[in-house]
Every structure is written in structure tokens, then in C-alpha cells.
Amino acid sequence: MTTVAPATDFSLPEADFRLRGLARGWLWLGLLALIGSGVLSIVLVLSRAPQFQHLLPVGDFFRVALVVHVDLSVLVWFVSLGGILWTLSGNARALGLNRAALVISGLGTLLMTLSPFIGRGGPVMANYIPVLEDPVFLWGLVIFGAGSVLLVGRSLVAAPAWAMPRDGAEALRSGLALGLLPAVVAIIAFAWSWLTMPGELSGKAYYEILFWGGGHALQFIWAVFMLVAWLWLASACGARVPMTPRIALLCFFLATVCAVAIPVAYLLWPAHAVEHRNLLTFAMGLGGGLPILPVALAALLALRSGAPLADEARPLRAALLSSIALFCFGGLIGFTIAGNNVKIPAHYHGCIVGVTLALMGLVYHLLPRLGYGMPARKWATFSSYCYAVGQAMHIGGLMWSGGYGVQRKVAGAEQALKSTSEIAAMGIMGLGGLVAIIGGLIFVVVVLMAIRRGGRAAP
């Protein structure tokens, strides 16, 4: 007798028009953030590429661009996608609070984006949330943070009632609700660090401690978003995922429960203590590692199940495969890190880009559900593969360069490239970055064209 593995359809049903309208607003905020970060990424890649580094100003110019690029492409983009997911997975309570969160977050994003042009603050390359020490940028960051807090508060109010999931939709809703746990922890950690900050600290040391605990908590949220996207995309490709709703919920739980270690670290040690930092790093590695393999395997097995793939699902499969590959590449690089070199950005670029690709694929899938047109199939498929290949070259070049000790967060002559191998590695990095930028720009254009078409089919 042959035993058939259980299979589940992981997808959320259509939301009502009020929730769709708010989700569209969050999508626009995320798209505008990506456009701004994409323009700045051109400056960053050319500033590091040996062929162009002498043609562009570096130093603070590079670092100012890097600060705003990181905050737009990671913080604003991911929070915006959280706005979409938490809106569509919740009920229609407190819609006014959701609108207020969107408006306030948009205002904060605008101030952060304009700050390099209207302010004079110096860049502080703190981990997780780099800043410009300028009132315009800092107020923009505070306002964006206030909007994010409102989004979390509203999502807690609108979250579904707790119950053991019976199907894939309930499992995804429960997973996204679990993602609110590290969100609350992040808010507490940011406040705790600020309130207990040693008075003599300033500059990078101040912001490093301020954002270290909350920044770790944010990574748990992004991991849950990616896991939800993997299962949803696999189902959207027409496959039934060989994973039960309860096992999926267990994976979501493992991805978020380690965030509880963050307030424990604050209770045991001050935020600037080495033990505090080590516990947070261990917790993030545990929560960001344990649930990844089973969900990735379930998604990959679903795609290999032989189910026919519709043409409109090809962009979704491309995004799913690219996301899994890049996240695993970045994770493996993490085991090779030793010292403060460019292997560190190679590691987190791979992981962060893995999350980004999953959410890009989910955007393609959600466009018709939000009342827009279908994305152009060929260009949407190409955008994911182009972005993934470019980023693989980018982080591969950084990993190679890191083996020679090339330092992170520097550009131009500050990199002190000596050997032919170092120059070649950073050249590959630069070329890969440009290829990835092209893929990202194609994604934005494809989405904008689908929005313009409305409900009409793609060519």
C-alpha cells in the first residue's frame, strides 16, 4: 500500500475592496522606495567598481547614498510589504488607523529621501538602520517609525482569532500574525535601548547600540514574510505543497519565537555588553536557520511534482527559485565570515535579496487581486532571473574580495585594491551590481505597466 504525502494549498482568499484599497497604498509606498533606492544603487556600484571609481566623488558622498539606499530598499520596502500582507490577512477593523499609518509612513519616507539634498548631516554607518546626523533625516526616521508602530498596532487589532489552522489560508494568516510578535519586540527593544543608553555615547557607538536589539527583531519579521511568500508562490504555481498546515505553523513559530530572547538579553545585560550582543546574534541564527530548510524543500518538491505550469505562473516560479537560491547562497557565505571585510555585506545581501525576490514574486501574484492588470509574463520572468544572476555575481565578487581582506563600507581609493585578483573580484561585483539594477528596474517597470493597464490582460 502506497502512502501519499499530505498536500496543502497555501494561499489567501480575495480580500474585500476596502482592504484592497489600503494594500494598494502600501504597494505604492514600497514601489516609490524601490525607485529611489535603485537610483542611489547606481551611484554605489559605480563608486566601488574599479573602472568607474575615479569618475565619481567618494567619501561622504558614497556613504550618504549608502545610508538612504539601505533604509529605502530594506526598511521602507519591507515595512510596506508588511503593510500589504497584514492588511490582506486581517479583518476590516480600525481601517482609519491603517490609513493614518500609511500617510505617516509616507511622510517619513519623503523626509528621509529629501534629506541628502536639503540637509547637511554626516553619515553614520550603523548596522541595520544607518542614519544621517541631520534633523531632516532623523525626524523623517522618527515619523516613519511612528507610522510603522501604528501599522503594528492596527494589525494586532485586526489579526484573526487564534485557532489551530485547518487549511493553508489559515496557516498563512497565523504565520503573519506570529510575525507581529517580533514586531512588538522590535518596538520594545528600540525604546529600551534609547532609555538605557549611556549618556557619554555619541556618533556610531550611540546608533549601533540604539538599533542593535530592534534591528535583530526586524530580521525575524522579514524571515516570516519570506516563508509565507515561498509557500504562497508554490501554491500559486498550481502545485500542492507537501506540508500540512500545522507543520507550516510550526515553521512560522520557530522563525519568530527566538525573538523572545531579545528582551531576555535586555533583562540580563546592558545593551552595550558583549554578552547581550552575542545572545542576539545566536538567537537570530537559530530563528533564521531552523525553519528555512523544511519550507524550502516543501516548495521545491511542490514544483517538481509534475503539475502543469500555466504561463502566468512562470514569473512566480522564477521568483521562488531565485529567492531560495540567493537566500541559501547568502546563508552559506555567513559561515565563512572572519573579520570586518566585505564578506559581511556579501552574506546579508544574499539573505536580504532572497527575501526581496520572494516579495517581488508575491507582488506579481497580487497585482490582479488588487485590481491591476497581469504583469507581462516574459519580462516579469526575466526580471527575477536577471536580478538573481546580478546579485549572485555581486555577492560572489564581494566574497572573493573579502578573502583578500577588502574592507566594508568604503569606496574608491579607500578600498586600497592592490592585486589583480582584488581588482577583478571588485570588477565582478560592480558588473553584477549593474545587472541586478537592471533586473530591479525591469521589475518596477513591469509593475507600473500592470498598474497602468488596470484589469486588462498582459500582452
ZITAFEN-V79456 format. One record per backbone hydrogen bond with DSSP energy under -0.5 kcal/mol. CO is the residue of the C=O (numbers start at 1). NH is the residue of the N-H. If there is no record, write none. Layout:
BEGIN
((CO	NH) (CO	NH))
END
This chain:
BEGIN
((2	4) (3	5) (8	10) (8	241) (9	11) (16	19) (16	20) (17	21) (18	22) (19	23) (20	24) (21	25) (22	26) (23	27) (24	28) (25	29) (26	30) (27	31) (28	32) (29	33) (30	34) (31	35) (32	36) (33	37) (34	38) (35	39) (36	40) (37	41) (38	42) (39	43) (40	44) (41	45) (42	46) (43	47) (44	48) (45	48) (45	49) (47	412) (49	52) (49	53) (52	55) (52	56) (53	56) (58	61) (59	63) (60	64) (61	65) (62	66) (63	67) (64	68) (65	69) (66	70) (67	71) (68	72) (69	73) (70	74) (70	75) (71	76) (72	77) (74	78) (75	79) (76	80) (77	81) (78	82) (79	83) (80	84) (81	85) (82	86) (83	87) (84	88) (85	89) (86	90) (87	90) (92	95) (94	98) (95	99) (96	100) (97	101) (98	102) (99	103) (100	104) (101	105) (102	106) (103	107) (104	108) (105	109) (106	110) (107	111) (108	112) (109	113) (110	114) (111	115) (114	117) (114	118) (115	119) (122	133) (124	126) (124	131) (127	129) (131	124) (132	134) (133	122) (134	138) (135	139) (136	140) (137	141) (138	142) (139	143) (140	144) (141	145) (142	146) (143	147) (144	148) (145	149) (146	150) (147	151) (148	152) (149	153) (150	154) (151	155) (152	156) (153	157) (154	158) (155	159) (158	91) (167	171) (168	172) (169	173) (170	174) (171	175) (172	176) (173	177) (174	178) (175	179) (177	180) (178	181) (178	182) (179	183) (180	184) (181	185) (182	186) (183	187) (184	188) (185	189) (186	190) (187	191) (188	192) (189	193) (190	194) (191	195) (192	196) (194	197) (198	201) (202	205) (202	206) (203	207) (204	208) (205	209) (206	210) (207	211) (208	212) (209	213) (211	215) (212	216) (213	217) (214	218) (215	219) (216	219) (216	220) (217	220) (217	221) (218	222) (219	223) (220	224) (221	225) (222	226) (223	227) (224	228) (225	229) (226	230) (227	231) (228	232) (229	233) (230	234) (231	235) (232	236) (233	237) (234	239) (235	238) (239	241) (241	8) (241	243) (244	248) (245	249) (246	250) (247	251) (248	252) (249	253) (250	254) (251	255) (252	256) (253	256) (253	257) (254	258) (256	259) (257	260) (258	261) (259	262) (259	263) (260	264) (261	265) (262	266) (263	267) (264	268) (265	269) (270	273) (273	277) (274	278) (275	279) (276	280) (277	281) (278	282) (279	283) (280	284) (281	285) (282	286) (283	287) (284	288) (286	289) (286	290) (289	292) (289	293) (290	294) (291	295) (292	296) (293	297) (294	298) (295	299) (296	300) (297	301) (298	242) (298	302) (299	303) (300	304) (302	305) (303	306) (308	310) (310	313) (311	314) (313	317) (314	318) (315	319) (316	320) (317	321) (318	322) (319	323) (320	324) (321	325) (322	326) (323	327) (324	328) (325	329) (326	330) (327	331) (328	332) (329	333) (330	334) (331	335) (332	335) (333	336) (334	337) (339	341) (340	408) (341	344) (342	346) (343	347) (344	348) (345	349) (346	350) (347	351) (348	352) (349	353) (350	354) (351	355) (352	356) (353	357) (354	358) (355	359) (356	360) (357	361) (358	362) (359	363) (360	364) (361	365) (362	366) (363	367) (366	370) (367	370) (367	372) (368	371) (376	380) (377	381) (378	382) (379	383) (380	384) (381	385) (382	386) (383	387) (384	388) (385	389) (386	390) (387	391) (388	392) (389	393) (390	394) (391	395) (392	396) (393	397) (394	398) (395	399) (396	400) (397	401) (398	402) (399	403) (401	404) (401	406) (402	405) (406	342) (411	414) (412	415) (413	416) (419	423) (420	424) (421	425) (422	426) (423	427) (424	428) (425	429) (426	430) (427	431) (428	432) (429	433) (430	434) (431	435) (432	436) (433	437) (434	438) (435	439) (436	440) (437	441) (438	442) (439	443) (440	444) (441	445) (442	446) (443	447) (444	448) (445	449) (446	450) (447	451) (448	452) (449	453) (450	373) (450	454) (453	456) (456	374))
END
